[in-house]
Amino acid sequence: MGLHIKTLSGNDRFFVIDVGSTHIKVLLCDLEEGQLNILERVSVRQSRKHMFGGDISDLQGVSEALQKTLGKIEKNRKQEVPDCIFSIQSPSLVTDTFSMNYVREKESRILDMEEIDSMVAKIEQKSLEKAKPKILSQIMEDESQMKLITTSLTSITIDGKKVANPIGFTGKNISLTVCNVFIPMTTFHLYSTIARNIDKKILSFVPTPIALTKAQADSLEIFDPNGFVDIGYSLTSITLENYSELLGSVQIPIGSSQYENMFVRKFPKLSRLEIEHMMQGDPENLSKEAKKIQKDFVELLIRAIVVALRMISSQFLLKNVYVSGGIAQEWFRVLLQEEFVAHLGHGVKVYPLIPAEAELDPNFWVAYALAKTTQEIVRHQADPIARILRYVIYRYE
């Protein structure tokens, strides 16, 4: 399977769609001379019955809510936008790192893109078989048919020497490492059906854990040991990266819904709106009981995140953690940093996923990361070396 990506239909405008458990977030973006501009941002609350445990449970409900949102934006803009890029997530999403040695028949022949593309295709063919035990251990369903949706080429070594750009090199032994992302075929079909229902061309389906890394792709800290944490309503996505190499990701069934339920149990007479205000509230303005709930939830979350990081790498390093999600306010990040230091024993720094100059509410941070992903895809269409050496997001035909 080659590394193929879709092109924009025209005028360089596209929708970014992040389907969450309680809200659908949509950005209308364009690329002007390669620069990303956000033209519209819309967050629409959807019924809690539409999603269950991070998976779509009402296909028609999600499709209708999304169709109405996109139609309203297009009507206001008086322009149809045919292209979109979707986030895709599931509690059954599985990532797996796979390495393979490739012995070339003609070691004096100069490496080109065609040969590297062929190497990656061979890895893809073997990766699912290798990942099956991990898939079974995570989703407990032996008969679940999985689909490979993202391949990230993270490392290339030629005759024992690590290279950033293999094009033009010669050598005999090539070692490739890729990080693959699988989802259940049924989940993929659900998202594909939504795309058909809204009558849009899909540039790509991007797993949320992979999209998170794109938000910091241009930062000076890209080569540090970095963690990315998106706290959704039903799931929290954790991705680990080291020296710009994707090591893997895990999604855990803990999110702001657990946080909300802790408040509901303690304050049963409060309305949902009052609970939401307490969840977003600065600890300095809350009661002693509410502060304890905040502290208990953050400790629970950090313990689960540390376990997830060890699942990705038993000897992980962590310097920076980039956090997103509706509850990722400044005071919440301070609490997260305190707990990270307490559990890891060194100076981990916690930052918002998106820079302040983007002027986006935390609920839109994953959508922004998806927009940056699209910018990278389009920017690298004319640069095949960058396309293959950076995280490659493409659609299987």
Secondary structure by P-SEA (a helix, b strand, c coil): ccccccccccccbbbbbbbcccbbbbbbcccccccccccbbbbbbcccccccccccccaaaaaaaaaaaaaaaaaaaccccccbbbbbbcccbbbbbbbbbbbbccccccccaaaaaaaaaaaaaaccccaaaaaaaacccccbbbbbcbbbbcccccccccccccccccccbbbbbbbbbbccaaaaaaaaaaaaaacccccccccaaaaaaaaaccccccccbbbbbbbcccbbbbbbbccccccccccccccaaaaaaaaaaacccccaaaaaaaaacccccccaaaaaaaaaaaaaaaaaaaaaaaaacccccccbbbbbcccccaaaaaaaaaaaaaaaccbbbbbbcccccccccccaaaaaaaaaaaaaaaaacccaaaaaacbbbbbcc
